[in-house]
Amino acid sequence: MKLLNVSGSPHVHSDESTRKIMWRVNLALVPTLIVAVAFFGLNALLISIISVASCVLFQWLIEKFIMKSPSTICDGSAVVTGLLLAFNVPATREMMWLVIIGALVAIGIGKMSFGGLGKNPFNPALVGRVFMLISFPVQMTTWPKPGENLFSMVSVPTTDATTGATPLGLIKEQGVGAAGDVMQYFIGHMGGSLGEVSAVAILIGAIYLLCRKIISWHIPVSFIGTAFIFSGILWLCDKTAFVDPVTTILTGGIMLGACFMATDMVTSPMAKSGQLIFGVGCGLLTIIIRNWGQYPEGVSFAILLMNSVTPLINRWCKPKRFAN
């Protein structure tokens, strides 16, 4: 019985592979890692190494002893998850062991419990991050102050080091008057998670991915644009109660989330129209959670919520057919 019917030529060939794509994403994350280490010292590097090593180890152990399947750790996807998880935690000493728990949740629950790469409905790094935030709220909201010198490698923040709130935390507690210099936020001199501190570094990586056609502009632009427009409308309505749109998109995890986590090809819609809807939803939910929710930040929750409706978006926005 003939089970496979192959259509006539021409067929489209490409030298792209999952492995090449994942390692290019890792390369795009390097500028953000460099800036994180420059601002927060060697703790940022150690946390990143521990996170990546833990994700790779847990994936190998699960594949070998539970799933009993060939190892896929060389495809680079576990490294991506490890870096993104590290970029979502503060550079404190506790994170050196807490990130191991986060890695286990990210890989074990967020990824491998669904069958591995390509089958997970939620971004694994965000699953790990949200679990850590809910389980260890104090440790996940203890923010070391960045070093005074952009290229200083001697600042090694610990739990005993000087700490301070993130710009979003200050605004949440003290009002919009606590907002600081926008240019400092753009460069990255502010408290926050490892991957939140520099819009410049994130944009460098995002431009590289766009040039390599690993991501498209639809989700980042619709995500950031919606957050900018929505927060701008609120700001124009009441400048004493809401943050200006530039500060909104440069603080917290909007840039990192829009460029590297919302664009995950597994958990985001396939069609371009669906990606626009996905990005708009992420932007709206982020601003709603920031302004009226319990947490000063809402990017992680927004992306995970939109991940949950991705199948519905795919059902509604089907890619264009090439033939009948």
C-alpha positions as semicolon CSV with decimal commas, in nm:
position;residue;x (nm);y (nm);z (nm)
1;M;0,000;0,000;0,000
2;K;0,132;0,340;-0,096
3;L;0,117;0,557;0,214
4;L;0,307;0,861;0,093
5;N;0,217;1,080;-0,201
6;V;0,482;1,329;-0,308
7;S;0,378;1,621;-0,525
8;G;0,566;1,721;-0,834
9;S;0,862;1,953;-0,842
10;P;0,984;2,214;-0,783
11;H;1,053;2,165;-0,413
12;V;1,203;2,428;-0,188
13;H;1,535;2,330;-0,034
14;S;1,712;2,502;0,252
15;D;2,021;2,438;0,458
16;E;1,848;2,566;0,772
17;S;1,805;2,329;1,065
18;T;1,681;2,347;1,422
19;R;2,037;2,324;1,543
20;K;2,157;2,618;1,332
21;I;1,860;2,831;1,434
22;M;1,904;2,763;1,806
23;W;2,275;2,838;1,804
24;R;2,213;3,162;1,615
25;V;1,964;3,262;1,883
26;N;2,233;3,188;2,142
27;L;2,473;3,409;1,950
28;A;2,215;3,687;1,945
29;L;2,190;3,669;2,325
30;V;2,564;3,725;2,374
31;P;2,551;4,111;2,366
32;T;2,290;4,109;2,644
33;L;2,504;3,870;2,847
34;I;2,811;4,090;2,805
35;V;2,624;4,400;2,925
36;A;2,474;4,207;3,219
37;V;2,822;4,097;3,330
38;A;2,957;4,449;3,283
39;F;2,687;4,599;3,506
40;F;2,638;4,326;3,767
41;G;2,979;4,164;3,780
42;L;3,079;3,800;3,779
43;N;2,760;3,687;3,953
44;A;2,576;3,745;3,627
45;L;2,820;3,519;3,442
46;L;2,811;3,248;3,708
47;I;2,431;3,245;3,722
48;S;2,416;3,216;3,343
49;I;2,665;2,929;3,338
50;I;2,482;2,743;3,615
51;S;2,146;2,797;3,447
52;V;2,267;2,672;3,108
53;A;2,450;2,374;3,258
54;S;2,143;2,279;3,464
55;C;1,908;2,298;3,167
56;V;2,140;2,085;2,951
57;L;2,191;1,830;3,231
58;F;1,822;1,796;3,315
59;Q;1,729;1,755;2,949
60;W;1,993;1,484;2,905
61;L;1,883;1,300;3,220
62;I;1,514;1,308;3,124
63;E;1,581;1,192;2,769
64;K;1,813;0,913;2,881
65;F;1,641;0,772;3,189
66;I;1,274;0,870;3,157
67;M;1,195;0,910;2,788
68;K;1,470;0,666;2,685
69;S;1,519;0,855;2,361
70;P;1,827;0,983;2,178
71;S;1,982;1,292;2,331
72;T;1,907;1,628;2,168
73;I;2,120;1,849;2,392
74;C;2,347;1,944;2,102
75;D;2,068;2,124;1,917
76;G;2,119;2,429;2,140
77;S;1,758;2,463;2,256
78;A;1,843;2,381;2,618
79;V;2,116;2,646;2,607
80;V;1,862;2,903;2,484
81;T;1,629;2,812;2,769
82;G;1,914;2,836;3,019
83;L;2,024;3,180;2,900
84;L;1,670;3,319;2,890
85;L;1,598;3,181;3,237
86;A;1,915;3,345;3,369
87;F;1,818;3,671;3,202
88;N;1,492;3,666;3,402
89;V;1,648;3,655;3,751
90;P;1,842;3,910;3,960
91;A;2,220;3,882;4,000
92;T;2,223;3,779;4,366
93;R;2,400;3,494;4,542
94;E;2,079;3,300;4,612
95;M;2,012;3,275;4,240
96;M;2,312;3,045;4,201
97;W;2,111;2,762;4,355
98;L;1,755;2,880;4,294
99;V;1,818;2,894;3,921
100;I;1,883;2,519;3,932
101;I;1,527;2,469;4,057
102;G;1,402;2,703;3,788
103;A;1,593;2,506;3,525
104;L;1,435;2,180;3,644
105;V;1,087;2,330;3,617
106;A;1,161;2,494;3,281
107;I;1,301;2,177;3,121
108;G;1,113;1,908;3,314
109;I;0,767;2,067;3,325
110;G;0,774;2,342;3,063
111;K;0,939;2,139;2,788
112;M;1,000;1,767;2,828
113;S;0,666;1,682;2,991
114;F;0,504;1,773;2,659
115;G;0,746;1,564;2,455
116;G;1,039;1,798;2,398
117;L;1,130;2,070;2,152
118;G;0,851;2,161;1,914
119;K;0,574;2,020;2,132
120;N;0,569;2,255;2,431
121;P;0,276;2,501;2,431
122;F;0,443;2,746;2,671
123;N;0,783;2,912;2,665
124;P;0,993;2,693;2,899
125;A;1,209;2,975;3,036
126;L;0,901;3,175;3,134
127;V;0,745;2,871;3,300
128;G;1,058;2,842;3,514
129;R;1,066;3,214;3,583
130;V;0,701;3,238;3,692
131;F;0,742;2,931;3,915
132;M;1,041;3,092;4,086
133;L;0,860;3,426;4,123
134;I;0,561;3,263;4,291
135;S;0,766;3,021;4,504
136;F;1,053;3,254;4,602
137;P;0,909;3,608;4,581
138;V;1,162;3,769;4,816
139;Q;1,469;3,630;4,641
140;M;1,321;3,704;4,297
141;T;1,255;4,066;4,389
142;T;1,586;4,149;4,559
143;W;1,765;4,364;4,305
144;P;2,136;4,455;4,327
145;K;2,231;4,800;4,207
146;P;2,434;4,800;3,884
147;G;2,800;4,906;3,891
148;E;2,889;5,266;3,833
149;N;3,129;5,183;3,551
150;L;2,986;5,021;3,241
151;F;3,300;4,818;3,188
152;S;3,370;4,743;3,555
153;M;3,418;4,374;3,624
154;V;3,492;4,413;3,995
155;S;3,136;4,461;4,115
156;V;3,014;4,123;4,235
157;P;2,669;4,174;4,391
158;T;2,570;3,943;4,676
159;T;2,281;3,933;4,916
160;D;2,480;4,163;5,144
161;A;2,552;4,414;4,868
162;T;2,364;4,736;4,819
163;T;2,025;4,666;4,671
164;G;1,757;4,881;4,521
165;A;1,424;4,858;4,349
166;T;1,375;4,837;3,975
167;P;1,238;5,145;3,799
168;L;0,900;4,972;3,774
169;G;0,910;4,887;4,144
170;L;0,989;5,247;4,239
171;I;0,711;5,376;4,017
172;K;0,467;5,124;4,165
173;E;0,555;5,229;4,520
174;Q;0,624;5,602;4,485
175;G;0,432;5,705;4,174
176;V;0,540;5,827;3,832
177;G;0,760;6,094;3,987
178;A;1,010;5,821;4,070
179;A;1,086;5,760;3,702
180;G;1,448;5,829;3,616
181;D;1,653;5,930;3,314
182;V;1,531;5,766;2,993
183;M;1,881;5,760;2,842
184;Q;2,011;5,564;3,141
185;Y;1,733;5,313;3,086
186;F;1,821;5,285;2,717
187;I;2,185;5,212;2,793
188;G;2,095;4,984;3,079
189;H;2,209;5,153;3,402
190;M;1,918;5,042;3,623
191;G;1,817;4,767;3,859
192;G;1,645;4,460;3,724
193;S;1,698;4,109;3,596
194;L;2,012;4,024;3,401
195;G;1,842;4,054;3,063
196;E;1,638;4,366;3,132
197;V;1,919;4,614;3,173
198;S;2,006;4,718;2,819
199;A;1,771;4,791;2,532
200;V;2,075;4,854;2,311
201;A;2,217;4,504;2,361
202;I;1,877;4,343;2,308
203;L;1,821;4,539;1,986
204;I;2,162;4,432;1,852
205;G;2,065;4,069;1,898
206;A;1,718;4,124;1,756
207;I;1,853;4,294;1,443
208;Y;2,086;3,998;1,389
209;L;1,793;3,755;1,412
210;L;1,589;3,968;1,173
211;C;1,874;3,980;0,923
212;R;1,912;3,601;0,945
213;K;1,532;3,572;0,901
214;I;1,506;3,362;1,216
215;I;1,233;3,594;1,345
216;S;1,009;3,839;1,164
217;W;0,918;4,192;1,266
218;H;0,552;4,120;1,329
219;I;0,559;4,013;1,695
220;P;0,830;4,251;1,826
221;V;0,684;4,554;1,651
222;S;0,321;4,477;1,742
223;F;0,418;4,395;2,103
224;I;0,633;4,703;2,162
225;G;0,410;4,927;1,950
226;T;0,093;4,826;2,136
227;A;0,260;4,876;2,473
228;F;0,385;5,217;2,357
229;I;0,047;5,331;2,220
230;F;-0,164;5,197;2,507
231;S;0,065;5,339;2,775
232;G;0,081;5,666;2,578
233;I;-0,297;5,698;2,577
234;L;-0,309;5,635;2,951
235;W;-0,027;5,887;3,008
236;L;-0,204;6,155;2,804
237;C;-0,520;6,096;3,005
238;D;-0,343;6,136;3,341
239;K;0,027;6,218;3,351
240;T;0,032;6,199;3,730
241;A;-0,096;5,841;3,745
242;F;0,062;5,668;3,446
243;V;0,416;5,630;3,314
244;D;0,518;5,788;2,985
245;P;0,540;5,544;2,692
246;V;0,917;5,570;2,637
247;T;0,993;5,479;2,997
248;T;0,735;5,202;2,972
249;I;0,903;5,018;2,688
250;L;1,260;5,073;2,812
251;T;1,203;4,942;3,164
252;G;1,122;4,591;3,273
253;G;1,115;4,300;3,034
254;I;0,925;4,437;2,735
255;M;1,227;4,455;2,505
256;L;1,362;4,113;2,605
257;G;1,020;3,953;2,597
258;A;0,919;4,103;2,263
259;C;1,243;4,016;2,084
260;F;1,344;3,681;2,232
261;M;1,056;3,510;2,417
262;A;0,736;3,611;2,243
263;T;0,903;3,527;1,909
264;D;0,959;3,163;2,005
265;M;0,852;2,983;1,688
266;V;0,709;2,687;1,882
267;T;0,476;2,884;2,108
268;S;0,378;3,172;1,877
269;P;0,136;3,173;1,580
270;M;0,250;3,062;1,236
271;A;0,068;3,314;1,014
272;K;0,186;3,674;0,998
273;S;-0,163;3,802;1,078
274;G;-0,173;3,571;1,378
275;Q;0,165;3,700;1,494
276;L;0,032;4,056;1,485
277;I;-0,267;3,953;1,698
278;F;-0,033;3,770;1,935
279;G;0,193;4,075;1,974
280;V;-0,097;4,311;2,030
281;G;-0,236;4,080;2,297
282;C;0,101;4,062;2,472
283;G;0,134;4,440;2,470
284;L;-0,217;4,501;2,604
285;L;-0,190;4,241;2,879
286;T;0,153;4,370;2,986
287;I;0,027;4,726;3,037
288;I;-0,292;4,607;3,208
289;I;-0,098;4,393;3,455
290;R;0,159;4,665;3,518
291;N;-0,101;4,931;3,596
292;W;-0,378;4,736;3,764
293;G;-0,221;4,409;3,873
294;Q;-0,037;4,305;4,187
295;Y;0,303;4,285;4,016
296;P;0,489;4,587;3,875
297;E;0,590;4,372;3,576
298;G;0,358;4,175;3,350
299;V;0,560;4,055;3,051
300;S;0,602;3,693;3,162
301;F;0,236;3,650;3,249
302;A;0,126;3,824;2,928
303;I;0,336;3,599;2,703
304;L;0,227;3,280;2,881
305;L;-0,139;3,382;2,856
306;M;-0,101;3,448;2,484
307;N;0,087;3,117;2,445
308;S;-0,229;2,949;2,574
309;V;-0,443;3,097;2,295
310;T;-0,189;3,039;2,017
311;P;-0,375;2,726;1,894
312;L;-0,694;2,932;1,861
313;I;-0,508;3,207;1,675
314;N;-0,358;2,945;1,441
315;R;-0,704;2,804;1,380
316;W;-0,840;3,147;1,294
317;C;-0,542;3,283;1,098
318;K;-0,432;3,007;0,866
319;P;-0,126;3,057;0,644
320;K;-0,190;3,128;0,278
321;R;-0,201;2,818;0,060
322;F;0,026;2,792;-0,241
323;A;-0,211;2,570;-0,432
324;N;-0,559;2,420;-0,413
